[in-house]
């Protein structure tokens, strides 16, 4: 019997730092703009190929821990494998004769070690062989009778499509050390082939895996790195070995559960949904932040729904079409939070396209962060789901991109400020992607991710962050956008060239094209950034500056969001023919979500047109597209259609027989593109939060898109809202039962909204405010 654990390190990428500028770009840009101005969109698209650059570098998997048991283990019975989201541990258990074998795995953030414990109920029955290997260039040796050391390197350049790069570049170096400790009177460890360790007759074994790389940041060439991966890995291992398995597990749980237990949720099904055969009234709807909420949820579902019968995740996904089990929705929501905690922490790299779960040396789309939806969606759950620390890598990334992006802006476009295009990598690539302008020519990536800076302030009201981190980056972003805009013949400020990410159109002459001017997404992002910068300046007392004055002069000249002949939001500046009305991207609806320029309250006509656009696009699409549409329907307060998208997503996909853009879930609950992308999982968690709580700096909307007939009763606790507010909500029979909210510091909240009612409110720090269905304040409690 053979098993393995895949090992990742988010700093392992191909390549080296590069020059992200193109001195020929200005002349090509001028040509493209003239063709667009002449209405020759197909020719402009062809010319815009000259603006594209080389592709990003490629994310790499570190390797595998391989564990081989003898042939008798192939006759196992009662096999179970589980991922416990409450503890972020994996457990594998099976029986062999009169012995039960168990493997427990977890990755400890505090000690930067991957821990595995293998044990048996029968003394002296544990025997196996363990070794390390990698798909990268590597060598592995036994360093002592209890350690295996693997060293290797990433390629200095990505594989095809090739670009003009020197050969034999020195890539990122890495080292991984596996430490083995066994217990048992008769247990022994032997060295095999100088690269494997063989355990015999042990009672249990603990494996510790650590890794390090020579990566020193996006601006340091690996050949110049002063880091010694092997020494660093051994140092990390020494620290971890000083602790017992129990101590490592306890530290891991303290770290993980401090984040995971901030939010809890229970959803109870309606009349057409499988109900538990027990009295649900015994479970109160108290939304207090108790430490046992997750455990209570687990106990309830096991006892009442499953009757102690284990059902595979795949079977539960398949059965959702019939039973619409609300606990599966809860599980998928919590899974998104677990994945967020697992892949993005202070000091890590940003979450990429497949995340740390990538297993290929040539992954789809290089596993690179894509800034036309993927990277942003990867971080959508952080703020509403109370995981703001998980955003830190994104802010570090933006700071690096601003440095390279300033060079790209100056040389390629002869502008001030900084720019990023559709894709980046660990080297902070800011230049256009390689290939077709339909995706490559899109200089709005940096502007979109800048909106996350303001959102962090909006949720936290952290003025120091706004002043020291966010505003300098926002200033540079706005400076580029101001220079990028060109006054058109009708007096509006235009973007030219302009594309709607990955979507083409039919030009008036009947030719296919993707390059034109002032796409709706371009203008919506620019409008959002300008509003953010002016709001930030007001908070910081910087309203009387040349930049702010230029923004205020530019805002009225931005083209309005237009409605097409068929009542939809126009995707391009002209009502071009759309050759793919069911296209997976819904970029033209950015202003609705995640933007804020289209709202049900303030722009009802545009909201109606956005709904028409969603109907026209349809509900089918890859996982990330489905979850974006979920959030969009939630913003439109259409709970029923948001739930339809949940039904579309919870559809089992066979990875061996999947269709392009099919969407759905694999048996491990990863969302399908296909192939696999991690963003859909994050998008789902964010969309569920959006269905339950929406907010502005002054307004808090309770249960704005709750599918009352599907989840007539339930609660959610610990969600965050803008204005520095934490929110707990319970509901019964489809109606608000009780809402609690509080703020640690001063809050900007002014109004509560529920079911058409509006109530003025003010929160004092350290107080918990309890409201009922009529938005009447029942009591004010001291925060504990």
ZISULRA-V61229 format. One record per residue. N is the residue number from 1. RES is the residue in one letter. PHI is phi in whole degrees, -180 to 180 (* if undefined). PSI is psi in whole degrees, -180 to 180 (none if undefined). OMEGA is omega in degrees with one decimal (999 if undefined). Layout:
n: {N	N}
res: {RES	RES}
phi: {PHI	PHI}
psi: {PSI	PSI}
omega: {OMEGA	OMEGA}
This chain:
n: {1	2	3	4	5	6	7	8	9	10	11	12	13	14	15	16	17	18	19	20	21	22	23	24	25	26	27	28	29	30	31	32	33	34	35	36	37	38	39	40	41	42	43	44	45	46	47	48	49	50	51	52	53	54	55	56	57	58	59	60	61	62	63	64	65	66	67	68	69	70	71	72	73	74	75	76	77	78	79	80	81	82	83	84	85	86	87	88	89	90	91	92	93	94	95	96	97	98	99	100	101	102	103	104	105	106	107	108	109	110	111	112	113	114	115	116	117	118	119	120	121	122	123	124	125	126	127	128	129	130	131	132	133	134	135	136	137	138	139	140	141	142	143	144	145	146	147	148	149	150	151	152	153	154	155	156	157	158	159	160	161	162	163	164	165	166	167	168	169	170	171	172	173	174	175	176	177	178	179	180	181	182	183	184	185	186	187	188	189	190	191	192	193	194	195	196	197	198	199	200	201	202	203	204	205	206	207	208	209	210	211	212	213	214	215	216	217	218	219	220	221	222	223	224	225	226	227	228	229	230	231	232	233	234	235	236	237	238	239	240	241	242	243	244	245	246	247	248	249	250	251	252	253	254	255	256	257	258	259	260	261	262	263	264	265	266	267	268	269	270	271	272	273	274	275	276	277	278	279	280	281	282	283	284	285	286	287	288	289	290	291	292	293	294	295	296	297	298	299	300	301	302	303	304	305	306	307	308	309	310	311	312	313	314	315	316	317	318	319	320	321	322	323	324	325	326	327	328	329	330	331	332	333	334	335	336	337	338	339	340	341	342	343	344	345	346	347	348	349	350	351	352	353	354	355	356	357	358	359	360	361	362	363	364	365	366	367	368	369	370	371	372	373	374	375	376	377	378	379	380	381	382	383	384	385	386	387	388	389	390	391	392	393	394	395	396	397	398	399	400	401	402	403	404	405	406	407	408	409	410	411	412	413	414	415	416	417	418	419	420	421	422	423	424	425	426	427	428	429	430	431	432	433	434	435	436	437	438	439	440	441	442	443	444	445	446	447	448	449	450	451	452	453	454	455	456	457	458	459	460	461	462	463	464	465	466	467	468	469	470	471	472	473	474	475	476	477	478	479	480	481	482	483	484	485	486	487	488	489	490	491	492	493	494	495	496	497	498	499	500	501	502	503	504	505	506	507	508	509	510	511	512	513	514	515	516	517	518	519	520	521	522	523	524	525	526	527	528	529	530	531	532	533	534	535	536	537	538	539	540	541	542	543	544	545	546	547	548	549	550	551	552	553	554	555	556	557	558	559	560	561	562	563	564	565	566	567	568	569	570	571	572	573	574	575	576	577	578	579	580	581	582	583	584	585	586	587	588	589	590	591	592	593	594	595	596	597	598	599	600	601	602	603	604	605	606	607	608	609	610	611	612	613	614	615	616	617	618	619	620	621	622	623	624	625	626	627	628	629	630	631	632	633	634	635	636	637	638	639	640	641	642	643	644	645	646	647	648	649	650	651	652	653	654	655	656	657	658	659	660	661	662	663	664	665	666	667	668	669	670	671	672	673	674	675	676	677	678	679	680	681	682	683	684	685	686	687	688	689	690	691	692	693	694	695	696	697	698	699	700	701	702	703	704	705	706	707	708	709	710	711	712	713	714	715	716	717	718	719	720	721	722	723	724	725	726	727	728	729	730	731	732	733	734	735	736	737	738	739	740	741	742	743	744	745	746	747	748	749	750	751	752	753	754	755	756	757	758	759	760	761	762	763	764	765	766	767	768	769	770	771	772	773	774	775	776	777	778	779	780	781	782	783	784}
res: {X	X	X	X	X	X	X	X	X	X	X	X	X	X	X	X	X	X	X	X	X	X	X	X	X	X	X	X	X	X	X	X	X	X	X	X	X	X	X	X	X	X	X	X	X	X	X	X	X	X	X	X	X	X	X	X	X	X	X	X	X	X	X	X	X	X	X	X	X	X	X	X	X	X	X	X	X	X	X	X	X	X	X	X	X	X	X	X	X	X	X	X	X	X	X	X	X	X	X	X	X	X	X	X	X	X	X	X	X	X	X	X	X	X	X	X	X	X	X	X	X	X	X	X	X	X	X	X	X	X	X	X	X	X	X	X	X	X	X	X	X	X	X	X	X	X	X	X	X	X	X	X	X	X	X	X	X	X	X	X	X	X	X	X	X	X	X	X	X	X	X	X	X	X	X	X	X	X	X	X	X	X	X	X	X	X	X	X	X	X	X	X	X	X	X	X	X	X	X	X	X	X	X	X	X	X	X	X	X	X	X	X	X	X	X	X	X	X	X	X	X	X	X	X	X	X	X	X	X	X	X	X	X	X	X	X	X	X	X	X	X	X	X	X	X	X	X	X	X	X	X	X	X	X	X	X	X	X	X	X	X	X	X	X	X	X	X	X	X	X	X	X	X	X	X	X	X	X	X	X	X	X	X	X	X	X	X	X	X	X	X	X	X	X	X	X	X	X	X	X	X	X	X	X	X	X	X	X	X	X	X	X	X	X	X	X	X	X	X	X	X	X	X	X	X	X	X	X	X	X	X	X	X	X	X	X	X	X	X	X	X	X	X	X	X	X	X	X	X	X	X	X	X	X	X	X	X	X	X	X	X	X	X	X	X	X	X	X	X	X	X	X	X	X	X	X	X	X	X	X	X	X	X	X	X	X	X	X	X	X	X	X	X	X	X	X	X	X	X	X	X	X	X	X	X	X	X	X	X	X	X	X	X	X	X	X	X	X	X	X	X	X	X	X	X	X	X	X	X	X	X	X	X	X	X	X	X	X	X	X	X	X	X	X	X	X	X	X	X	X	X	X	X	X	X	X	X	X	X	X	X	X	X	X	X	X	X	X	X	X	X	X	X	X	X	X	X	X	X	X	X	X	X	X	X	X	X	X	X	X	X	X	X	X	X	X	X	X	X	X	X	X	X	X	X	X	X	X	X	X	X	X	X	X	X	X	X	X	X	X	X	X	X	X	X	X	X	X	X	X	X	X	X	X	X	X	X	X	X	X	X	X	X	X	X	X	X	X	X	X	X	X	X	X	X	X	X	X	X	X	X	X	X	X	X	X	X	X	X	X	X	X	X	X	X	X	X	X	X	X	X	X	X	X	X	X	X	X	X	X	X	X	X	X	X	X	X	X	X	X	X	X	X	X	X	X	X	X	X	X	X	X	X	X	X	X	X	X	X	X	X	X	X	X	X	X	X	X	X	X	X	X	X	X	X	X	X	X	X	X	X	X	X	X	X	X	X	X	X	X	X	X	X	X	X	X	X	X	X	X	X	X	X	X	X	X	X	X	X	X	X	X	X	X	X	X	X	X	X	X	X	X	X	X	X	X	X	X	X	X	X	X	X	X	X	X	X	X	X	X	X	X	X	X	X	X	X	X	X	X	X	X	X	X	X	X	X	X	X	X	X	X	X	X	X	X	X	X	X	X	X	X	X	X	X	X	X	X	X	X	X	X	X	X	X	X	X	X	X	X	X	X	X	X	X	X	X	X	X	X	X	X	X	X	X	X	X	X	X	X	X	X	X	X	X	X	X	X	X	X	X	X	X	X}
phi: {*	-129	-143	-148	-118	-79	-116	-122	-141	-75	-99	-89	-137	-73	89	-144	-59	-131	-87	-103	-125	-140	-65	-86	-60	-58	-70	-67	-58	-61	-63	-61	-64	-66	-66	-64	-60	-87	77	-94	-71	-67	-66	-64	-63	-64	-68	-70	-56	-69	-86	-71	-127	-80	-74	-71	-77	-120	-71	-123	-82	-71	169	-134	-94	-104	-124	-115	-105	-72	-61	-62	-71	-71	-98	-60	-135	54	-75	-136	-138	-142	-112	-92	-69	-69	-118	53	-125	-108	-131	-119	-141	-158	-109	-143	63	-97	-116	-113	-107	-136	-124	-121	-128	-156	-113	-92	-68	-61	-111	50	-141	-97	-116	-131	-121	-119	-150	-133	-79	-109	-59	74	-99	-95	-139	-166	-119	-129	-156	-110	-150	-152	-81	-89	-69	-156	-138	-134	-139	-83	-82	-158	-70	-131	-138	-117	-115	-116	-125	-167	-150	-87	-61	-73	-150	-68	-82	-46	-71	-76	-132	-75	-129	-61	-81	58	-70	-81	-90	-66	-93	-144	-144	-137	-125	-109	-108	-124	-129	-119	-131	133	-61	-102	-68	-138	-127	-118	-96	-118	56	60	-142	-127	-117	-113	-99	-135	57	-95	-89	-157	-147	-121	-113	-116	-121	-124	-151	-154	-138	-90	-64	-115	122	-70	-108	-110	-66	-54	-69	-100	-66	-97	-79	-113	-57	-64	-63	-65	-63	-64	-65	-63	-63	-59	-65	-68	-68	-72	-113	-77	-57	-64	-69	-63	-65	-62	-64	-60	-65	-59	-68	-70	-71	-58	-91	-67	-79	-68	-124	-135	-156	-136	-122	-112	-75	-91	-66	-98	-121	-53	-105	-70	-88	-156	-80	-71	-68	-70	-103	-72	-108	-66	-98	-65	-85	-90	-74	-104	-61	-67	-64	-63	-61	-64	-64	-60	-70	-69	-74	-97	-93	-96	52	64	-103	-76	-125	-65	-59	-60	-67	-68	-64	-64	-80	-60	-58	-102	-98	46	-57	-65	-65	-68	-65	-56	-60	-68	-63	-65	-61	-61	-68	-59	-64	-61	-62	-76	-117	-142	-134	-51	98	-89	-83	-67	-71	-101	-64	-103	69	-69	-92	-62	-119	-113	-80	-125	-71	-56	54	66	53	-84	-67	-104	-95	-99	173	-59	-61	-64	-63	-58	-112	-59	-74	-53	-77	-64	-95	66	-128	-62	-62	-69	-82	-51	-60	-65	-69	-62	-64	-60	-62	-69	-62	-64	-69	-69	-66	-66	-70	-62	-62	-68	-82	-71	-122	55	-121	-88	73	-140	-139	-135	-100	-82	-146	-139	-155	-67	-92	57	-63	-123	-78	-60	-72	-86	109	-64	-60	-57	-118	-76	-93	-154	-86	-106	-62	-65	-65	-64	-68	-65	-63	-67	-64	-68	-60	-61	-66	-60	-81	-102	56	-84	-67	-64	-61	-62	-73	-90	-107	-74	-64	-60	-71	-64	-60	-66	-63	-65	-61	-64	-61	-63	-74	-72	-70	-127	-73	-91	-66	-93	94	-79	-83	-117	-107	-157	-77	-147	-132	-104	-41	66	-123	-103	-142	-103	-71	-56	-85	88	-92	-71	-159	-133	-102	-147	-140	49	-60	-60	-67	-51	-69	-64	-66	-62	-60	-63	-64	-61	-65	-64	-65	-67	-66	-62	-62	-65	-64	-91	71	-122	-79	-102	-129	-61	-60	-65	-64	-66	-64	-63	-74	-80	-54	-67	-92	-72	-60	-72	-74	-102	-107	-80	-62	-94	85	-102	-69	-69	-85	-117	-66	-113	-83	-67	-72	-99	-78	-143	-68	-102	-57	-66	-81	-124	-60	-68	-103	-53	-61	-85	-158	-86	-74	-135	-86	-115	-137	-62	-76	-100	-133	-60	-65	-68	-63	-63	-66	-65	-62	-61	-64	-68	-61	-66	-65	90	-96	-81	166	-64	-54	-65	-68	-62	-73	-63	-65	-56	-65	-64	-65	-62	-62	-82	65	-103	-65	-64	-76	-60	-70	-57	-68	-60	-62	-66	-72	-81	-140	-71	-112	-88	-64	-90	-142	-99	-110	-58	59	-73	74	106	-126	-83	-68	-97	75	-66	-81	-95	-88	-80	-74	-59	-135	-83	-62	-62	-65	-70	-61	-65	-60	-66	-67	-62	-60	-68	-69	-101	-144	-130	-159	-124	-62	-109	-124	-126	-107	-97	49	-70	-140	-80	-76	-62	-77	-89	-127	-66	-136	162	-153	-138	-133	88	-68	-106	-130	-62	92	76	-109	-106	-128	-120	-138	-125	-142	-137	51	79	-126	-55	-101	-157	-129	-124	-152	-157	-136	-70	-117	-68	-109	-96	-62	-125	-138	-104	-129	-154	52	88	-87	-132	-133	-71	-152	-139	-105	-100	-58	81	-113	-104	-104	-113	-120	-105	-62	-86	59	-97	-73	-79	-168	-123	-113	-78	-68	-101}
psi: {138	138	161	156	127	138	131	153	120	2	3	108	156	166	-175	169	149	171	121	35	161	106	-20	-10	-41	-40	-38	-42	-44	-43	-45	-43	-39	-39	-40	-45	-29	0	14	73	-35	-43	-38	-39	-43	-41	-30	-14	-30	-16	-16	160	-159	161	167	167	177	132	141	143	143	-56	-159	146	118	129	121	126	162	172	-23	-26	-13	-12	24	159	166	45	131	142	130	151	117	108	-24	-30	-5	47	148	137	133	130	138	165	148	104	-126	13	146	128	140	139	131	131	142	158	119	117	-43	-35	4	51	143	125	134	132	129	130	163	152	-11	122	134	13	1	115	135	168	138	143	166	146	174	153	-11	173	126	166	146	132	157	117	-26	-179	-3	7	142	131	124	128	147	-170	153	154	144	-10	150	163	176	150	129	153	172	88	149	149	163	37	147	116	-176	131	152	161	145	138	128	123	138	127	134	162	149	139	-40	6	142	155	129	153	129	126	20	16	-3	153	131	122	135	138	36	163	-37	166	144	127	130	128	124	159	157	163	172	5	125	12	168	-12	4	123	135	-32	-19	0	139	0	144	99	-40	-47	-42	-42	-44	-37	-43	-42	-42	-41	-43	-38	-19	-10	150	168	-44	-39	-40	-42	-43	-43	-42	-46	-41	-44	-50	-48	-23	-32	-48	-37	1	-27	137	160	141	133	129	134	163	-164	-27	15	143	127	152	143	57	167	109	-14	-18	-14	108	167	28	128	18	154	74	150	-11	11	-44	-42	-39	-40	-46	-44	-44	-48	-35	-46	-39	-36	-47	-11	40	20	123	134	134	153	-41	-42	-36	-38	-44	-36	-10	-32	-30	-42	-17	45	112	-24	-29	-35	-45	-47	-43	-35	-50	-34	-41	-40	-41	-45	-39	-47	-36	-25	-10	105	162	126	-12	176	166	156	129	-163	-46	-4	-167	0	3	138	2	146	-20	69	160	131	30	7	25	149	126	128	10	8	-41	-56	-42	-46	-34	-24	5	-39	-17	-52	-54	-30	17	39	48	-31	-28	-11	-15	-44	-32	-42	-37	-41	-45	-40	-41	-42	-35	-33	-53	-35	-28	-37	-42	-44	-44	-46	-50	-38	-3	45	168	-176	-158	154	147	146	-144	-19	149	-175	-169	-19	14	49	132	-12	167	158	174	135	-144	132	-20	-27	-31	-37	85	88	30	2	-44	-38	-41	-48	-21	-26	-25	-28	-47	-40	-37	-42	-44	-37	-34	-25	34	95	-33	-43	-44	-42	-47	-33	-53	-51	-41	-37	-40	-38	-45	-38	-47	-36	-41	-46	-40	-41	-29	-32	141	136	125	178	-23	4	-13	154	131	157	132	117	161	138	158	115	117	15	133	174	171	118	164	-25	5	0	144	146	164	-15	126	-133	151	52	156	-38	-43	-54	-37	-42	-44	-44	-42	-46	-44	-41	-39	-45	-43	-38	-41	-42	-37	-42	-40	-2	38	39	-21	67	161	-41	-48	-39	-39	-40	-45	-33	-31	-34	-47	-17	-2	140	144	161	123	153	132	177	-30	13	12	167	127	134	-31	171	-27	160	66	157	135	115	-9	81	-17	25	145	-32	144	48	-35	-7	16	-39	-23	-48	129	2	-177	15	-15	119	153	-38	-43	-25	67	-36	-43	-34	-42	-41	-35	-41	-42	-38	-40	-40	-42	-41	-37	171	-11	144	175	167	-46	-35	-41	-43	-32	-43	-35	-48	-38	-45	-35	-44	-31	1	29	88	-38	-42	-32	-38	-34	-39	-34	-44	-38	-39	-40	75	122	129	131	116	-18	-10	49	155	153	133	29	-36	-177	-164	144	175	-16	11	6	144	144	142	-42	165	-170	134	145	-18	-33	-35	-41	-40	-35	-47	-42	-40	-40	-44	-39	-30	-26	-32	131	156	158	-175	-29	-16	140	121	122	130	51	-23	47	122	88	-34	-21	-41	71	-23	152	-176	158	140	145	3	153	150	158	154	10	31	139	139	132	136	138	150	151	141	38	6	150	130	-51	143	135	138	155	165	136	-39	-160	134	151	3	135	-29	141	143	133	123	43	-13	147	133	127	142	157	133	134	141	141	5	143	124	128	122	152	-170	-30	9	36	132	115	-39	163	124	157	131	137	none}
omega: {-173.5	173.1	176.9	173.7	-179.5	-175.9	-179.1	170.2	-170.3	175.6	-177.6	179.4	169.9	167.8	-178.6	175.7	-176.1	169.5	-173.9	179.8	179.0	-175.9	179.8	-174.8	-178.0	-180.0	176.9	178.4	179.3	179.1	-179.8	-178.3	178.8	178.6	177.2	179.7	179.3	-179.5	179.7	-170.1	178.0	177.2	178.0	177.9	179.1	-180.0	-176.7	173.1	-179.7	178.1	-179.1	-174.5	179.6	-179.7	176.1	171.1	-167.1	176.8	-172.9	174.0	-179.2	-178.7	-176.3	162.2	-178.6	179.9	-178.0	174.0	179.8	-172.2	-178.3	-178.4	177.0	-179.6	-177.1	172.4	175.2	-177.3	175.4	174.1	-176.7	168.9	179.9	-178.4	179.3	-176.9	-175.5	176.0	175.2	178.5	174.1	-176.6	176.5	-179.7	177.0	-174.3	-179.3	-179.5	173.8	-178.3	-178.3	171.8	178.5	-178.6	167.6	177.0	-175.0	174.4	-178.9	-176.3	175.1	-178.2	173.7	-170.9	175.5	172.4	178.4	-179.8	-177.5	177.3	-179.2	-176.6	174.7	-175.1	-175.9	176.3	178.6	174.5	-178.5	176.2	178.3	169.0	-175.8	172.8	176.8	175.4	-174.4	167.2	-175.4	178.3	172.9	-178.0	175.5	-179.1	-179.6	-176.5	171.6	180.0	177.5	176.8	-179.2	-177.9	173.4	175.7	177.8	177.0	178.5	175.2	-174.9	4.1	-177.0	174.1	-176.3	177.3	177.2	176.0	173.3	174.1	177.6	-179.1	179.8	177.5	177.8	174.6	176.8	-179.4	176.8	178.0	-177.0	174.1	-178.4	175.5	-178.8	-174.8	-175.2	-176.2	179.5	174.7	177.7	176.0	-179.2	175.4	179.6	178.9	179.9	173.1	-178.3	179.2	178.1	170.4	178.3	172.8	-179.4	177.7	174.8	179.3	176.0	-179.1	176.6	-179.4	176.8	179.1	179.5	-178.5	-179.7	-179.1	-172.9	-175.1	-179.5	177.2	179.0	179.5	179.4	-175.8	177.4	-177.6	176.2	-174.2	-178.4	179.8	179.8	179.7	179.4	177.6	177.8	179.6	-179.4	178.8	-178.7	-177.8	178.8	-178.5	175.7	176.0	-178.8	179.3	176.7	179.5	-179.7	178.5	177.4	-177.7	178.4	-178.1	-175.3	-174.0	172.5	177.5	-172.1	-176.2	178.1	-176.6	174.6	-178.7	167.7	177.6	178.7	-171.9	-179.8	-173.7	-179.0	-178.8	179.5	-177.4	174.6	179.1	176.7	-176.3	-177.5	-178.0	178.6	178.7	-176.5	-177.5	178.8	-176.6	179.1	-175.3	179.2	-176.5	-173.7	-175.5	-178.2	179.1	179.4	177.5	-178.0	-179.0	-178.7	-175.3	-179.8	-174.5	-169.8	-177.8	-172.7	177.9	178.3	176.4	179.3	178.1	-178.6	178.1	179.6	-179.8	179.6	176.6	180.0	-175.9	-177.0	179.7	-177.3	-174.3	-179.6	-177.3	-178.1	178.8	177.1	174.8	175.5	-176.8	-179.4	174.8	179.6	178.7	177.2	178.4	177.2	179.9	178.6	179.5	-172.9	-170.6	-175.7	179.5	174.8	179.6	178.2	170.1	177.1	176.3	-177.4	-169.2	174.6	-179.5	-179.4	-179.5	175.7	-179.2	-170.9	172.3	172.8	-175.5	175.9	178.7	174.2	-173.8	-177.0	174.5	178.2	-171.6	176.2	167.1	-170.5	-175.9	-179.2	-179.2	178.0	-177.3	177.7	-175.7	-169.5	-173.3	-179.9	-178.4	168.2	-180.0	-171.9	179.7	-177.9	177.5	-173.3	178.7	178.4	-179.8	174.8	179.8	-179.3	179.5	177.9	179.5	-180.0	179.7	178.1	-177.8	177.0	177.8	178.9	-179.6	-176.1	-174.8	-175.4	-170.7	178.8	179.1	170.3	179.0	-178.4	-174.3	171.1	-177.9	-167.0	-174.7	176.4	179.1	-176.0	179.9	178.5	175.9	-179.4	-177.7	179.7	176.7	177.2	169.3	-168.4	178.1	-178.8	171.5	-170.4	-175.7	-177.8	-174.6	-177.4	-176.7	179.3	179.6	-180.0	-177.0	176.5	178.7	178.0	177.9	179.1	-179.6	177.3	176.7	-176.2	179.8	-172.8	-171.6	179.8	-175.3	178.6	176.5	-178.6	-176.7	-169.5	-175.3	-170.6	-168.9	177.2	177.9	178.1	178.3	-179.8	177.5	-179.1	179.0	177.0	-176.7	178.6	179.1	-178.0	-178.9	179.9	177.6	-178.8	-176.6	-179.9	177.4	177.8	172.2	-173.9	164.9	-176.1	3.9	-176.8	176.7	170.1	-164.2	171.1	-178.4	179.9	177.7	174.5	-177.8	179.8	178.9	177.4	-178.7	175.7	-178.9	175.0	-176.5	174.7	-179.4	169.0	174.6	-177.0	-179.9	176.1	-173.8	179.0	178.7	179.9	178.9	179.7	-179.0	179.7	178.3	179.3	-177.7	179.3	177.3	178.3	180.0	178.0	179.0	-174.1	-179.2	-178.7	-173.0	-176.2	177.4	179.6	-180.0	-178.0	178.4	177.5	178.7	-179.5	177.9	-176.6	-173.4	-179.9	-178.0	176.4	179.5	177.5	171.6	-171.9	176.7	-175.7	-178.1	-178.7	173.7	179.4	171.2	178.0	-178.1	179.3	-178.1	174.0	-178.0	-179.4	173.2	-179.2	-178.5	-177.4	-174.3	179.3	-177.4	-173.5	-179.5	174.3	-172.7	-176.8	178.9	178.0	-177.5	177.6	176.4	9.6	178.9	-174.8	-177.6	174.1	179.4	178.8	-175.2	-169.5	-178.7	-175.9	-179.9	177.9	177.3	177.1	178.8	176.5	176.6	177.5	178.7	179.6	175.9	-178.9	179.3	-178.5	-174.2	-177.8	176.9	175.6	-174.0	-178.3	179.3	179.3	-177.1	173.4	178.5	174.1	-178.8	179.0	177.7	177.2	178.1	177.8	179.0	178.3	-175.9	-176.3	-178.2	173.7	179.1	175.6	179.1	173.7	178.1	179.4	-176.9	-176.3	-178.0	-173.2	-180.0	175.8	-177.0	179.5	-178.6	-178.1	-178.2	-178.6	176.5	-176.6	-177.0	-179.1	-176.5	168.3	-175.4	175.6	178.2	169.2	179.3	-178.3	171.1	-20.9	-0.4	-174.9	166.6	-175.5	-171.6	-179.8	177.0	178.1	179.1	179.9	179.6	179.6	-178.6	177.1	177.2	-179.9	177.2	-174.1	-178.9	171.0	-173.6	162.5	177.3	-176.2	-170.3	177.1	-177.8	-177.1	178.1	-175.5	-178.6	179.1	175.3	-167.6	-179.6	179.7	180.0	-174.7	179.6	178.1	173.8	171.3	-179.3	171.7	176.6	179.7	175.8	176.6	-175.7	176.9	-172.3	169.4	-169.1	167.7	-179.7	168.3	179.2	179.1	177.7	175.0	-176.9	176.9	176.2	-178.9	175.9	176.4	174.5	-176.4	177.6	178.2	178.2	179.3	-179.0	177.2	-177.5	-179.7	-173.3	171.1	179.0	171.1	172.4	178.6	177.9	177.2	-178.0	175.3	-178.5	174.3	-179.6	172.3	-178.4	175.0	179.7	174.9	-178.3	-176.6	-177.9	177.8	-175.3	179.2	-176.8	173.5	179.3	-178.2	-178.0	174.5	-176.1	174.7	179.5	-178.6	999}
